[in-house]
Structure formats: C-alpha cells, structure tokens
C-alpha cells in the first residue's frame, strides 16, 4: 500500500483516523495499541510472509534491550549478541547474493545464489532497533512497555522508507497519548498534500527523462547525458523528500512529531553542509553510531579522514547490495576528505556563489553512479557528460513546420525528449523549486511541523490556516488525485 494510492488515501487512512478519533473519546489508553495494530496491518499488506519476520525482530530486540538494562556483568555480551543477530539477518536478506556474485566475479566460479525477496523496510527497522540496543547499553534508554516499543518500530508513517527514528524522541510522545486537535489536523493534512505533490507532480513525470539514459547500452551523448543526470538528481530528491513530508504530515494527524529528514540539500554551499541537510536522520545515525565510535575527529586529521571514508563506504553499502553503491559512498567520502583538507589549508568556507554550484555538480555526478545498473554504464554516462561520446545536436528540427503540435527531438538514436509532454517543463520547475524555494520546514515554521527547528524564513509563503491556503492546497490535492493514473513506488523502497 503506497501513500500515493487510492486504497491508502480513501480506505486505509480514513479507517485508521476514525478508530483513533473514537478511541480518543472513549478509550484513550488504547490509542497506542490501535496504531500499532494498524501499522502491522500496513506492513503485512505488502507481503504477509514477512510480517512474522518483523514481529520476531520486535520481540527479540525488546527482550534483548530489557536484558541489557537489567544485566550487571554481561551487558556487553548481550549487546554484541543482539547486534550480531540483527546484522546477520540484514546481511542474509540484503547482501548474501551480492557476496556470492562478487566471489564468482573474482574467482570465475559458478556458485548459485539464493532466491531471496528483500523484505520492505528491513534497513530502516533494523537500524532503528540497533540504535535502541546501543542506547540501552549506554544507559540512555529506559524500560518501556512492549506495546509502545512495537509502535515505535512499526509506526506506519516511517516504517517503509524512514525517517530513521530515535526512541528517546518517540517513546515519550507515544506514552503521552496526545489527544486530537484541529491544529494538528490542519498542519498535518497540509504537509501531506505538499509531499504528495512532490511525488506525483514532480518526481514521477521526471522518470521519462531518466530511464532511457540509464538503460544498459544506451550510449547517450552530451546533451542526453546531462538531462538524464539532472532529471534523476531531481527525481530522487522530490521522491524521497515527498515521502518524508508525507510521513511527517501523517504522523502529525495523530499528534506525533517526526524528525525532519530534508532541509533544502541542493542549496548547500559545501559537501559537509549537504550531508547535514540530506537524509538527516541517516546522517545522524551514521555519525552517532559509526563515525564517533570509530574515533570521529579525536585522533588527528589522518584518522579523521579514515573514519570519514569508512563511514561513507558503509553508508553507501547500506543503500544497496552493489558496487555502484559502494563507489557512491566512496565518492562522498572523498568529497568530504577534500573539503576538510581545503578547510584545513585555507581556513575558510567556500564562497556561496561557486560553492553551491560545485557542491551540486559533485552530488549530481555521484548520483549517476548511484542510479546506474553497473559501473560500466555509470562510466559511460559520466564520460558522455564531458563529451566522450560526442555532442549530439537535435536532428530534424528544420523539417517541422510552424503548425506542428508535437515536436519529438531525437538525439543519438534515443527518441525520448518530447517537448509536447511534461518531462522537460517539469525538470525546469523542479530545479527552480530545489534551488530557490523555501522548504516545508520553513513554510510551516510557525507551527513546529517536525521535532527540529531551523533558521530560515519563507517570506510571504508562510502557511496560515486561512481560506487562500485551504483552497490552494485543495486544488493541489485534486491535481495529484487526477494525476495518479499510474501508482509508482517510492525510489527508496529498494534501499
């Protein structure tokens, strides 16, 4: 069940809200149980075969957390055993076939892989529970009731593609059993609609510009490669940012605030700032539970570079079982090392006028590797972006008359740029929004949409509970509904 589907919008969500409102009136102590039950149903709707896996993971990690809290002399052993079990489960489902394929490629062997279907959201609910276990060991977690922990892990707004939740932020909210109020409903609905529009009206139409360029053997030339790379850069952002906004909006309907996951990352002026703005909950997890335990920046500059590279390589591997993800993580590690080296040498930040452009270019080139099916295709596309495959000029434009309604421009044999369609105009709009528009956090800043608060003003675009915003968002929702003729999955589901 997708957030951008009619079954979710007009069946599942109304049922969950109706139960929530009834319980808030008659049995408020049952709200957590109701949300946990409906969250488990939401997960089982995807593939009921993996619902027992999620439940077993919840029971096991809750039990291990209690044992770590209660143990005196063997706390570390309990932690190591629990972490090893979680990582072994993740490795089996996500990396077993990648390991076998890599061994075959190196040795020339013919080991047979397993028929494994990746459980949806396994990376997110595994990392969420790993953080819980580590904090239990550090003494930062208290003992919580099982139903609260079940909801914490399975909470349907975040379960499939994040954000990565932290127990100390969520458990007190679940325990308080917040009652419904009109402000939460108005803010939550508005944020959800904006997130839905990002997905349906911006991200999805860009797919027509992405697929042909990244197809194996496509051999794009310069213009095609740049348009395809830029389109994917925007498609991924608005797809994932849209999902995160929808998650924040949905959660706000129930009086619960989620952490912010995006803060205009394509407006960052250096790569370090980019990672403080992109997939912020994952960046926080990698910092607190990987980079800092490795030593962080406490052991000199060279070890800091090593820790950064290790963190980003593992962060890349977390996204997917493939060498393209490893190389993508390594590129970002290299970018961070170069940035820190430049800062150490000059002692200055990059000027905004070229820092933003350079950062965006580096991020876009890395996204090419991230999206490509293999490293050879990625190398071909990046080479094409710098003219290695030639400069393709539009062919046949002179043959079209002034009364033509549709103009198809064919570059190097790929007939895909349709100027009568919405792909190219959508790309232009997406770039303007990503580079210059205020983000959701800034638009709703006065109403505390998420847990964090950031500086920055939306100017005259501040949201207000008035008729103009209501009519505008209603029209935007109708536009999304009429555009959902083909329900598409979120890109981050596969990671």
N, C-alpha and C positions, 0 to 999 in steps of 0.2 A: 504494500500500500504506500503510495507516494503522496507527499504533501500536495503536489500539483496534479491530483487526480480527483475526479468527481466523487468516487467512492469515499475518499477521505474527507473532502470538503462538505459533502451533503449527507453523509451517513455516519461514518465513524466519529468525526468531531462533534456533531450535534448530540450523539448518544453520550459521549464522554462528558460534555458540558452539562447535559440535562441531569445525569447522575450526580455530578459534582454540585450543582445548584440544589438539588433535592437533599443531598446529604448535608450540605452546609446549613440547611434549615432544620433538619430533623435529627441527624446523627453526624455531627461534625467530626467526631472521633474516628469515623470510618472513611474519611476522605482519602487518607494515605493508602489504605487498603484498596479502595476503588481505583485510584490512579495506578497503583502497582499492578492490579489485575488487568486493567485495560492496556497497560504498557506491555505486559506479557502477551496479551492477545495481539497487539500490534506487531510484535516481533514474530509470533507464530504464524501470522497471516502470510508472511513472506515465504516461509518454509517450515512447516510444523516439525520436520525432522530435527531441526536444530534448537527447538525450544527446550528439550531436556538438557542439551549442552549448556545453554545459558543458565538454566536453573541450577544445574550441577556446579557450574562455576561460581554462582552467587553463594550457594550453601557452603561450598568448600572454602572460599575466601573469607566469608563471615566467620566460620568456625576457626580458621587459622588466625584471623585477627583477634578473636577472643583469647585463643591460646597464647598469642604473643603478648597481649596485655596482661594476662594472668601469670605467665611464666616468670620465674626469677633467674634461674641459672641457664636455661636453654632457649632464651628468646632468640638469639642469633640463629640457632639451628632451625627453629620453627620458621623464621623469616626466609632463610636460604631454601628450605624445602618448599615453602609456598611459592616463592619467586621462580624456582626451577620448574615447578609444575605448570605455572602459568605460561612461562616462556616456552616450555616443551610443547604445550598444547598449541600455542601460536605458531611455533616452528613447524609442527606437523601439518597443520592446515594451510599455512601460507608459504612455507619455504621448502617443504620436502621435495617437490618436483623440481624446483629451481636448483637445489643441490644436486639432484640426480642428473639434470640436464648439463650442469656445469662440469660434473665429473666426466660425463660422456664426451663433452666438447674437448676437454683437456686430454683425456686418455684414449679417445677414439673408441670407447666401449659402447655397449648397447643395452645398458641397464633400463629396465622397464619402469616407467613412472606409475604412480597410483592415480586412480580415478577419484580425485578429491574435488568436492564443491566447496568453495570458500564460504563459511558462514558470514552472513551480513553483519557488519559492525564489530567483528571479533577484535580488531585492533583497538577500537575505542573502548569497549567494555573491559578488555584486558588491561590497558594502560590505566584506566580509571581505578581498577582494583589493585594494581601494582602500587600506585601512589598511596592508596589506603593502607596497604600492608606495611610499606616503608614508614609511614607516619605513625602507625601503631608501634613499631619498633622504636621510633624516636620519641615516643611519649606524647605525640601531638594529636592523637585521636582518642576519643572517649569511647565508652561502650554504648552502642546504640541498639535499639530494638530491631529485630530481624525485618519487620515489615518496612521500616524506614530505610534499611540498607538495601532491600530488594528494589524499592522505588528509586533510590539513589543510582543504582547500576542500570536499571531497565527503563528509566524515565523516557517515555517515547519521544518527546521533542528532540532529545540529543542522541538517542541510542544508535542510530544508523550512521551518522556522519559527524558526530560531535555537536558542540564543543566538548573537549575533554574536561570533565567536571572534577572538582576537588571537594572531598567530603566535608571539610570544615566550613565551606561556603554553603553547601546544600542541606546538610542534616538539620541545622537549626531552623531553616525555612520549612522543611517538611514537618518538624516537630511542632512548630507554632500553629499549623493548620490554619493558614490565613483564610479569612472569610472573603467571599466575592465582593467586589465593589466596582462601581461604574467606571472609575478612572482606570483601573487595571484593564478592564474590558476594552475601553476605548483606545488606550495606548497599545495594548497587545494586538487588537484587530488591525490597527493602522500599520504597525510594524510588519505584521504578517503579510499584508497586502503589498507593501513595498518589496518585501523579499520575494513574494510570488511574481511580481512584475520583473524583478531582476532575472529570475529563472526563465519565465515564459516569454517575455518580450525582448530580452537582450541576449541571454546565454543561448537559448535554443536556436534562434534564427542564424547565429554565427556558425553553427555546425556545417552548413552548406559550403562555407569557405575553408573549413579545416580538413574535412575528410579526404578530399581529392589530393591535397598536397602531401598529407602524411601517409598515403597509401604506399605500400612497398612497390618499388619500381616506377613511381610516378615521374621521377626526374624533372621536378619543377625548375623553371628558370627564375631570373632575379625577381621580377615583379610578383609572380605567383608565390614564391617562397616568402617574401616579406609580408604579403597579405595573409597568407596562411598562418605564419608565425604570430603576427599581430592579432589575428582573429582568435587563435587558440589562447593567447595570453589574456584576452578579454573574456572569452567564453568561460575559461576555468575560474576566473575571478568572480564573475557575476553568477555563475552556477553555485559555487561554494559559499560566496558571501550571501547570495539569496537564500540558500538553505539555512545558514546561521541566523539570518534575520528572521526567517520563519520560525526557527526553533525558539528564539528569544520572544517573539510575539506570541506563539502558542503557550509558552510557559507563563508569560505574564497574564494570560487569561485565567490562570489558576492561582494568581498572586505570588508566583515564584520568579525570582530574577536569576537569569543565567549569566555567566561571564561573557564578555564581549570577545569576538573572535577576529574581527577585522576593523581596522581604523585607517582607511584610505591608504593601503600599502603602496600603490603606484604613485603616490605623491611624496614618497620618502626621498631624501636627498643623499642617502648613502645606504649601503647594504645592511649595516647593523640596524639602522632605523627601519629598513624594510622588514627585518625579522622581528622587530618589536611591534609591527603593525599587521603582519600576515600570519594567519592561523595562530593567534596569540596564545591560546591555551596549550597547543602542542609545543610552541616555543618555550612556554613556562615549564612544561613538564620536562623537556629536554634539558633545560637549564638547571632545574632543581634536583632532578633525579638521575642525571647523567653527567652533564658538564661539571657541576660543583663537586659531586663525589669523585670525579676523575682528578680533581685538583683545581679546576677553574683557572683563575689568574693569580693563584697564590704562590706558584713555584717558578716564577721567572717567565720571560717573554717566549722563549722557545717551547717550553712545556705548555704555555697557554695556546700557542699555535697548534701543538699536537692535540691538545684537548678539544680545540675547536674542530679540527679535521675529523677526529674520531666521532665527535657528537654529530656532525653533519653527515658523515658517511652512514652512521647507524640511523639517523633520521631519514635519510634517503631510502635505506633498505626497509624502514618501517612502512613507507608508502607503497611498496610493492616488491614482489619477488622477481627481480630482473636487473640486468647490468645497467640498463638505462637509468634506473632509479639510484643505483649506487653512484654512477658517474654524475648524475644530477646533484646528489648530496655532496660529492667531492668538489664539484664546481662551486657550490655555495660555500663550502669550507675554504676553498682557495680564495674566493672573493672576500670573505671575512678576514682571512690572514693578510691579504694585500691591503685591505682597508686599515687594519690595525697597524701594519707596518708603515703605511703612509702617514697615519696619525702620529705614530711614534717619531717618525723622521721630521715631519713638518710642524707637529703640534697644533694643527689647525683642521677645522672641518672643511669639507668640500663646499665651495660656493653654490648657492641654490641654483643659479642659472644653468650650470652644466652638471652639477651633482645629480639632480633629478634625472636628467637625460641619460647620463652614463649608467646610473643605477637601473633605470628601466631597460636599457639596452642589454645589460648583463643578465637581468632577470628573464627577459624575453628569449635570449639565446639559450639559457638553461632550460626554459620551458620546452624548447624544441626537443632537447634530449629527453625530457620527462615524457613528452607525448609520443615520440617516435616508437614504432614497434620494435626497433632494434638499433644498435649503434651505427650500422652502415647507413640506414635511412636518415638518421639524425645528422651524420657527417655530410651526406649528400645535400640535405636541405640547408644546413649552415653554409656549406660551400656555395650553394646556389644564391644565398643571400648576399654573398660577396662577389658574385659574377662568375663563379667557376663553371656554371652550365650555360653561360651566355645570357644576353639581355633580350628577352622576348618582347617584341613590340606587337600590339594588337593587330591582327590580320583581318582584313575585310571591312574595316570601318568605312572606307570610301564607297563601298557598294550599297550602303544603306541610305535610303532617301529620307527626306525631312518628315515624311508622314509615317515612318515606321513606329509601331507601338512598343516593340520589344527588341532590344539590342543585346545579342549574345557575343561577348568578346572571347575569342579563342586564342590562348597563348600556346605554349609548346605542346599542342595536341590535347590539352585538357580543357574541355568545354564546361566551364563551371562558373565563370563570372557573369551573372545575369543582372544587368543594370535596371531591368524592369522589375526585379524582385526586391526583397528587403534585406538581403545579406550585406551588401556594401553600405547602404544608408544606416543599417543597424550598427555596423562597425564604427562608423563615424560618430554616432550618438554615444556608443559605449565608451569610446576614447575620451570624448568631452566629459562625460559623467565621471569616469575613473580619475581623470587628471585634474578636474577643476571643481566638481560639485561637492557640496557638503555631504557627509555620510550620515547613516541612520542615527548614530550616537549623537552627532551634532544637531540634527533636526529635532530630536526628541530630548535634548539635553535637560530641559527644564523639568522633565517628568521622570528622570532617572530610569531609562529603559533597561539598563543592564547593571551588573554589580559595580563595575568601574565607572569612574567619571574622568573624562579627558577634557583638556582645554580645547578651545576652538568654537567659533560661532557659525551658525548657519545663516546669519543675517536675517533677511526678510523671509527666509524659508523655514523659520522655526515653526514647528507644529503647534496648533492650537485647537482645542475642542470647539470649533465653530462650524457654521454651515458650509463655508467655502471648502475647507479641508474635507468635510464629510462628503460633499458632492464630488470633489475631485478624486478621492480615494474610492468611492463607489463606482465612478466611471472607470477608474483604473482596474478595479476588480472585474467589472464586466468585460473589459478588453481582454483581460487574462482568461476569463472563462470561455470567451468565444475563440480564443487562440489555442486552447488546449485540445485541438483536434487529434493530436498525437502525443500521448503521455510519454515523456522521456525520463530516464533515470538520471539521478544526480551523478556527476562525474566522480565524486569522491567515494561513492559506494564501493568502487573496485579497489580502493586503497585501505 
